[in-house]
Amino acid sequence: MGSERRAQVPLVAATIPPALVVFMVWRHARNVPFKDHWGHVPFIVQAARGVFRPAALWEQVNEHRIPLARLVQGLLAWWTRWDVRYEAWADVVIAALAFVALAALARRTVHPRAPAAAPWVVLIISVLHFSLAQGYVWAWGALMPTYLATLAAATAALMLARWDGGWPGAVPLVACGVLGALSFGTGLVLLGLVPPAMLLSGAPGKRRTVQVATAVIVATTLAALYLRGWHPRSDQPPPASHGGGDYVRYVCAYLGSNAAGQNMSAAVRWGLAEIGALVAATAWCLGRGGLTRSTLVPWWLLACYALGNAALTAYGRLEYGIETALSPRYLPTAELFPISVIAIGTLAVADLLRVSRGAGLAVLALATVALASSARTQYASAVGGVNALALVDRQLEAGACCLTDCRSASDACLLHMCWSAHVARVMCPALEQARLGPFAR
């Protein structure tokens, strides 16, 4: 009875991070378009009238095609007269659904082998997934494509853990890959990972071969359609060639950003350490032979999805500086790597404790020190994120004053809301005429 009560402590504590996110969104979200929102205005004006042209849903948004995210955003605009606060709340709901999938995955894979540790794994997942270090991203709403792709990845991992080799499980698994690709450009990484993950899952061989082949056909067909007519951003130069070391540092910093905050050197070290820990834990689990691949593959899928996103982001953003790897907008995806390391590491340590209690306790102590060190940075990053969220809130409050007369507003005022005063000045009359967003009243 006492052990059951102790197990409830981390599970109850796991509700605190999402509660804090809900409070911060309630306090700071404003019905004022911010940054990327302004580029969506022509589509939103049409969607608010109930017009959803397939070509508008499919057209590129920067380097991405985001038809699923655009459909959700358009429906919200139609329903709320584009009150962008509803987009922020939708992101919170999507993040909560992804957390449920990740927690269910931990219960299915970690709990049978390490029942005492599983609740703590869920707590760590909650802390990373609902990190306040994301700051203004939580109240923004425009990152819905990223949150939808993360939900697709988390759901795919859970479906993979439950898959018994039959078609009823294979269809939703492949569908998760498709939905991820239709949510965000880097969702193509998930689509490409689903077939090999199915192949490695340990399902019955004959049926698995047919279903994997089907998944390959679906992924190849959708990727071909996705890339047809695709073009780089017209307003930006093509990515420049960089040394391999720069790419490696960027990828490592991307993966280690959850633990290191805005410290680039520390982020690179943390990324390298996480990669090393994942390789070591995986090697132990496979070498011992005590774990089936179906237990490990779902976490590999999430880790590889984050790694693939890091590599693609490095290719497209390294030109703007390696420090862009630490952007809060990448945290919803980057978190999946340390979460996977924690899950597989817990399985490895639990098995090591059964083999050698002394060695297991030593590794556990080392991991505890690492987590404690990360916790201090997590707290500092959360404080910084809250401050950034409050700052953006004040900027939008000041910028909202410009919307009474966009034509005569100063550039400095419009730049509180948009990356370009000219873009804001051009798009603002369309919103005013359609009575959308801050003009809906």
Secondary structure, 3 states (H helix, E strand, C coil): CHHHHHHHHHHHHCCHHHHHHHHHHHHHCCCCCCHHHHHHHHHHHHHHCCCCCHHHHHCEECCEECHHHHHHHHHHHHHHCCCCHHHHHHHHHHHHHHHHHHHHHHHHHCCCCCCCCHHHHHHHHHHHHCCHHHCCHHHHCCCHHHHHHHHHHHHHHHHHHHCCCCHHHHHHHHHHHHHHHHHCCCHHHHHHHHHHHHHHCCCCHHHHHHHHHHHHHHHHHHHHHHHCCCCCCCCCCCCCCCCHHHHHHHHHHHHHHHHHCCCHHHHHHHHHHHHHHHHHHHHHHHHHCCCCHHHHHHHHHHHHHHHHHHHHHHHHHHHHCHHHHHCHHHHHHHCHHHHHHHHHHHHHHHHHHHHCHHHHHHHHHHHHHHHHHHHHHHHHHHHHHHHHHHHHHHHHHHHHHHHHCCCCCCHHHHCCCCCCHHHHHHHHHHHHHHCCHHHCC
